């Protein structure tokens, strides 16, 4: 090596050190913010939906309880009608179903029932009138089947 030769004094090319992973590029910040916003929006919507349908879960659990204690007694049919009225009050508050009785309540149940209203009419009439008769004319199985169908149809 000649000390007078300027080319001999040159070193190899030195690469700069890598930047590392922190701080992330602006695009990654945007992705993180959008992900957090999407998770929060999903959680909020899920909680709102659960709160909105809390009455339905409560009605289903009470219907299960009525099903286990099913007996052809006026008190049982009164409890079933009370359950349906509470559910109707939540699903159709503008019609004020809690104030309905007799034929008006029967017509409301049939109007808001899903399908086959003609076949359901005798069951609903017997279920409603069994609340004040000493010997109920309705069968508990049919009343429970109608109540299940009706609850499923409510939004």
C-alpha atoms as one frame of an Amber mdcrd trajectory, in Angstrom:
protein
   0.000   0.000   0.000   1.363   3.285  -1.030   0.676   6.137   1.433   0.808
   8.587  -1.406  -1.950   6.818  -3.322  -5.293   8.406  -2.346  -7.298   5.447
  -3.669  -5.593   3.106  -1.244  -6.914   5.135   1.665 -10.590   4.557   0.700
 -12.662   2.126   2.770 -15.536  -0.121   1.699 -19.049   1.304   1.513 -20.689
   1.451   4.954 -24.445   0.796   5.021 -26.487   2.873   7.455 -28.003   1.161
  10.500 -31.566  -0.075  10.130 -34.284   2.136  11.563 -35.722  -0.505  13.923
 -39.360  -1.226  14.466 -40.210   1.829  16.568 -41.745   4.271  15.751 -43.941
   2.634  13.139 -44.682   4.251   9.828 -47.770   6.514   9.590 -49.668   3.821
   7.695 -49.364   1.436  10.643 -50.692   4.122  12.994 -53.709   4.489  10.733
 -54.272   0.717  10.663 -54.051   0.567  14.467 -56.519   3.430  14.928 -58.991
   1.927  12.457 -58.726  -1.488  14.123 -59.351  -0.050  17.583 -62.293   1.986
  16.265 -63.781  -1.096  14.579 -63.437  -3.206  17.743 -65.032  -0.487  19.872
 -67.891  -0.024  17.380 -68.504  -3.766  17.261 -68.518  -3.999  21.078 -70.908
  -1.069  21.344 -73.300  -2.520  18.757 -73.156  -5.975  20.356 -73.910  -4.562
  23.805 -76.719  -2.422  22.451 -78.251  -5.442  20.697 -78.000  -7.564  23.847
 -79.619  -4.839  25.917 -82.365  -4.434  23.323 -83.228  -8.153  23.452 -82.834
  -8.655  27.192 -86.603  -8.899  27.565 -86.657 -11.759  25.070 -84.094 -13.786
  26.998 -86.037 -13.148  30.187 -89.287 -14.212  28.527 -87.701 -17.407  27.236
 -86.378 -18.330  30.671 -89.769 -17.625  32.252 -91.449 -19.719  29.553 -89.065
 -22.563  30.382 -90.043 -22.239  34.019 -93.738 -22.298  33.113 -93.122 -25.353
  30.961 -91.585 -27.265  33.870 -94.505 -26.284  36.147 -97.215 -26.830  33.521
-100.594 -27.779  34.969-104.137 -27.133  33.788-104.981 -24.508  36.379-106.296
 -20.958  35.923-103.259 -19.543  37.773-100.902 -21.195  35.288-102.803 -19.784
  32.300-102.882 -16.368  33.985 -99.099 -16.513  34.399 -98.684 -17.489  30.727
-100.923 -14.616  29.605 -99.033 -12.207  31.876 -95.756 -13.349  30.309 -97.132
 -12.824  26.805 -98.431  -9.373  27.765 -95.026  -8.312  29.121 -93.366  -9.550
  25.937 -96.002  -7.832  23.787 -95.453  -4.594  25.682 -91.768  -4.717  24.761
 -92.231  -5.739  21.132 -95.303  -3.583  20.345 -95.313  -0.656  22.789 -97.290
   1.590  20.442-100.364  -0.713  20.599-100.506  -0.805  24.443-101.180  -4.558
  24.703-100.923  -4.521  28.503-104.366  -2.866  28.622-106.031  -5.397  26.325
-108.385  -8.077  27.619-110.727 -10.669  26.203-111.420 -10.579  22.479-109.136
  -7.590  21.934-106.184  -9.517  23.449-107.035 -12.608  21.377-107.173 -10.531
  18.178-103.852  -8.902  19.033-102.142 -12.259  19.640-103.482 -13.645  16.378
-102.552 -10.505  14.431 -98.980 -10.596  15.675 -98.623 -14.385  15.446 -96.553
 -15.663  12.535 -98.478 -18.106  10.362-101.579 -20.246  10.327-103.766 -17.878
  12.331-106.943 -19.830  11.606-105.560 -22.988  13.237-104.282 -20.969  16.208
-107.590 -19.221  16.954-109.162 -22.028  19.062-105.943 -22.482  21.029-105.580
 -18.773  21.757-109.246 -18.362  22.668-109.070 -21.316  25.045-105.781 -20.072
  26.518-107.151 -16.592  27.218-110.498 -17.740  28.583-108.841 -20.395  30.769
-107.451 -17.670  33.020-110.834 -17.058  34.652-112.564 -20.425  34.276-112.460
 -22.859  37.204-111.831 -25.739  34.786-109.572 -24.561  31.960-110.603 -25.640
  28.483-107.127 -25.288  27.012-104.339 -27.828  26.950-101.031 -26.703  28.400
 -99.010 -28.278  25.564-100.913 -26.367  22.893-100.724 -23.121  24.852 -96.965
 -23.548  25.305 -96.512 -24.352  21.602 -98.392 -21.187  20.644 -96.433 -19.114
  23.171 -93.122 -20.442  21.777 -94.181 -19.708  18.199 -95.431 -16.265  19.131
 -92.259 -15.355  21.054 -90.044 -16.479  18.173 -91.947 -14.180  15.810 -91.479
 -11.072  17.954 -88.594  -8.750  17.143
